[in-house]
Amino acid sequence: MLKRTLTALAMIALTAPAAGAASISKSYSYFSIGGSTLDEIESQLAERGPHVQSSGRRHPGVTQMEFKSRIGYGEQNGRCRIVQADVTVKAKVILPKWRRSKQADREVRLIWDTLAADIKRHEESHVVIAKNHARELERALLAIDRQPTCQQTAEKIKEVTAKVLARHNAAQDEFDRVEGINFESRLLRLMLYRLEQMQAAERAKNYRPSFIVEFWQKIFGST
């Protein structure tokens, strides 16, 4: 899930263009949950997970992102051109941290390790999508043609930025949609892999834990 904002800082200048390379500033924070059973963990996630305004509910993981653009442009030979465009994405990934209970059995610990790893992978994938679109935004800004005035350049910057960010939001939504469709097969595949790692390959081949899927659906919903 995403909290998307945009901060655009226009710098009026005539300097040599820099090599564009979108950068990411990424940080992590965690919320603690307890519980020794799947039902207790589910309840803790529902109570303590970060609230997302767009969905109106709490989620097991959230990525908050802010795009910042630093753009240099100025007049030359009677026309205005962009000479620099640097885009930075500031991402804050919020993840759950389980206070492991001594009463939790081996099966619960295995399920949690699988779930926690997949939540982290999902949220970090959102960051990758954002970085790719930040690079796209830099290229699109530098490709803007010279304009008769810098005021027109500024308007063009707003137009191009809005289009790229709209594509970014659509890509994030599509990623969530696909993840939601594939979550069952993905979770089972990860479970089988972890079971095989625990030298339970023969058991894993015939293991179809439907209760794990039901648990995943309850806490993760649409990603």
BASE-920992 format. One record per residue: x, y, z of N, C-alpha, C in turn; residue in three letters. Coordinates in steps of 0.05 Angstrom, whole numbers, plus 5000, padded with zeros to 4 digits. Example, Ala and Ser with C-alpha at 12.3 -4.5 7.8 and 13.67 -1.06 7.14 Angstrom:
2
526448865156524649105156526449345156Ala/525749555142527349795143525850015157Ser/
This chain:
223
501749765000500050005000501850255000Met/500650454989502350694985501050944994Leu/502651115004501751395010503451564992Lys/502251674971503751804950503452114951Arg/505752244952505652534951507852624932Thr/507652874923509652984905510553254914Leu/513153294916514253554922516053634898Thr/515453844884517053924861518354194868Ala/520954194866522554434872523854534846Leu/522954754836524054864811526355054817Ala/528555014805530955184809531555324783Met/531355584783531955744760534955784758Ile/536155664738539055674736539855594708Ala/542255674701543555584676546155454684Leu/546155194687548555054694548854824675Thr/551154704676551654464659549854244668Ala/548554094649546853874657548353644671Pro/547153534692548353314706547353054695Ala/548852844699547952574690545652484708Ala/543352444696540952374712541052094722Gly/540552054747540351784759538651804783Ala/536051724781534251744803535351594827Ala/534951714851535951594875533651524894Ser/534251334912532351244932533451294960Ile/531851414977532451435005530451255019Ser/531451025030529550825042530150785071Lys/527950785087528250725115526050525124Ser/526550405147524650195157523750275185Tyr/521250205191520250225218518549975222Ser/518149905247516749665254514549705275Tyr/512449555273510449545295510449265306Phe/510249245332510448995346507748855348Ser/507748595345505348435350506148195368Ile/504148095382504547855399502847625389Gly/502347445406500647215400502246965397Gly/500946745403502146475401500646295382Ser/498346385372496846225353496246395328Thr/495346275306494746415282492546615287Leu/490546535302488246725307489246965323Asp/491046925342492047145358493747335341Glu/495447215324497047385306495347545287Ile/493247415276491347555259490147795273Glu/489247745298487947965313489948185318Ser/492448125324494448325329495048495305Gln/495148365281495648515257493348705251Leu/490848605256488548775251488349015269Ala/489448985294489349195313491649385312Glu/493949285304496449445306497649525279Arg/496649405257497749465231497249755224Gly/498949875207498650155199496050195184Pro/494650415190492150475177492650625151His/491250525130491550655103488950795097Val/489051055093486651215089485151135064Gln/486551065043485251005017483550755019Ser/484350565036482750315038480950325063Ser/481550495082479950515106480450285125Gly/482650145122483249915140486149895146Arg/486849725165489649685172490849465155Arg/493449485151494749295134497249175148His/498148935140500448825152503148955144Pro/503049105123505449255114504549485097Gly/506149705099505549945084508150075075Val/508050195051510350365042509350645037Thr/510550835050509851115046512051235028Gln/511151375007513151474988512651764981Met/514851904976514752184969516752224946Glu/515752334924517452404901518352704904Phe/520952744901522053024901523553074876Lys/522853284862524153354837525653614840Ser/528153614832529853864831530453914802Arg/529354134792529454194763530854464759Ile/532754474741534154714734533454794706Gly/532455044702531855144675532255444674Tyr/532655544650533155834646533055904617Gly/533256164612533056264584535856264571Glu/535756194546538256204530537456254501Gln/538656454489538056524461535056574457Asn/533856704476530956774473529056554478Gly/529956324487528156094493528955974520Arg/527055834532527555714558527955414555Cys/529955314568530455024567531154914594Arg/530754654597531354514622534254414619Ile/535854464640538654384639539254174660Val/537454134679537953934700535353824710Gln/535253574715532853444727533753204744Ala/533353234770534053024789531652944805Asp/530952694805528552604820529452404842Val/528452454866529052284888526452164900Thr/526551914907524251794920525051734949Val/523451844967523851794996521751585004Lys/522651345012520851125019521151045048Ala/518951015061518950915089517250655089Lys/518650435094517350165094516650095123Val/514050035128513149965155512349675155Ile/513649515172513349225173512649125201Leu/511348895202510748775229513148625240Pro/513348625267515448475281514148315303Lys/514348055300512947875319514747825343Trp/513647875367514947795391514347495396Arg/516247335388515747045388515046945416Arg/512846795417511946675442513146395445Ser/513846325470514846055475512645855472Lys/510145945473507945755470507245705441Gln/508345865422507845825394509145565384Ala/507545405370508645145361510245185335Asp/511544975327513344985304511845075278Arg/509444975275507845045251507245335250Glu/506545455273505945745273508445905267Val/510745825277513245965272513945955242Arg/513545715230514045685202512245865185Leu/509645865191507746035176508546325179Ile/509246415203509946695207512446775191Trp/514446605192516946665177516346695147Asp/514646525137513846545109512346795103Thr/510346855120508747095116510347345118Leu/512047365139513547615143515447665120Ala/516747455109518547485086517047585062Ala/514647485058513047565034512047845037Asp/511247925061510348205065512648395058Ile/515048335068517348505062517948525032Lys/517948285019518448284990516348454976Arg/513848434983511748584971512148884973His/512748974997513149265001515649364987Glu/517849214987520249304973519849304943Glu/518049134933517449144904516049414897Ser/514449524915513349784911515449994908His/517649974923519850164922521250144895Val/521649904885522949864859521249994837Val/518649954838516850074818517150374819Ile/517250484843517450774845520150874834Ala/522250734839524850824828524950814798Lys/523750604786523550594757522050834745Asn/519950914758518451144748519851404754His/521451414775523051654779525051694757Ala/526251474748528051494725526551574700Arg/524251464696522551544673521951844674Glu/521351944698520652224701523052404694Leu/525452324703527852474697528252494666Glu/527952264653528352264624526152434610Arg/523752414620521552574607521952874611Ala/522952944634523353234639525653344622Leu/527753194619530053284603529353284573Leu/527353134566526553124537524553344530Ala/523753504549521953734543523253924523Ile/521953994502523054184483523254464495Asp/525054624482525354904491522655044486Arg/522055214506519455364505520055664501Gln/518055814491518556104487519056244513Pro/517856164535518356294561518756084582Thr/519956164605520255974627517655914641Cys/515756104639513156044650511855804636Gln/512155804609511155574594512655324600Gln/515255344605516855114613515755004640Thr/515255174658514155094684511554944681Ala/509855034664507254904659507754634646Glu/509654614628510254364615511354164635Lys/512954264654514054084675511753964691Ile/509754124699507454024714505953814698Lys/505553874672504053684655505453414653Glu/508153424647509653174644509753024671Val/510153164692510353034719507752894725Thr/505453034720502852914726502452654710Ala/503252654685502852414668504552184678Lys/507052234685508752014694507851904721Val/507052084739506051994765503451844763Leu/501851914743499351754739500051474729Ala/502051454712502951184703504151034727Arg/505551174744506751044768504550934786His/502451094791500351004809498850764796Asn/498450774770497150554756498850294758Ala/501450324756503250094758503149974786Ala/503050144806502950044833500249894838Gln/498150004828495449884831495349614817Asp/496649604793496649354778498349144792Glu/500549224804502149034819500548924843Phe/499149094857497448994879495348804869Asp/494148864846492048684835493148414828Arg/495448404815496648144807497547994832Val/498648124852499447994877497047874890Glu/494748014890492347914902491347654889Gly/491547644862490647414847492447174853Ile/495047224855496947004857497846924886Asn/496547054906497547024933497346734942Phe/495346584935495046314945497246134935Glu/497646134908499745964897502546044907Ser/502846314910505446414920505946324948Arg/504046344965504346274993504845974996Leu/503345804982503845524983506545444972Leu/507445574951510145524940512245594960Arg/512045814974513945894994513945705018Leu/511545615025511245425047512645165041Met/512245065017513444815008516544845008Leu/517445074998520345114997521545115025Tyr/520245245044521245255071521144975084Arg/519044825078518844565089521044385078Leu/521644415053523844255041526544335054Glu/526844595060529344675073529544555100Gln/527344495113527344375139527444065137Met/528243965114528643685109526043525113Gln/523843655102521343525102520243505074Ala/521943445055521143455027518843265020Ala/519043025031516942825024514242905035Glu/514243005059511743105071510743345056Arg/512543515048511743765034510343725008Ala/511143504994509943454967506943404969Lys/506043304992503243244995501843425015Asn/503243645023502143825043500544045030Tyr/498044065035496344275024494844415047Arg/496244595061495044715086492944925079Pro/490444845076488345035069487945245090Ser/488545175116488145375137490045605135Phe/492445555123494345765119493345965098Ile/492045865077490946045057488746215069Val/487046085085484846235098485946455116Glu/488046395131489346585148490446815132Phe/491846755110493046965092490847145082Trp/488647035073486447195062485347385082Gln/485147295107483947465128485747705134Lys/488347665137490047885145491148055123Ile/491347935099492648075077490548195058Phe/488348065055486248165037487348225010Gly/486448454998487548544973490048704980Ser/492348634967494948744975495149034970Thr/
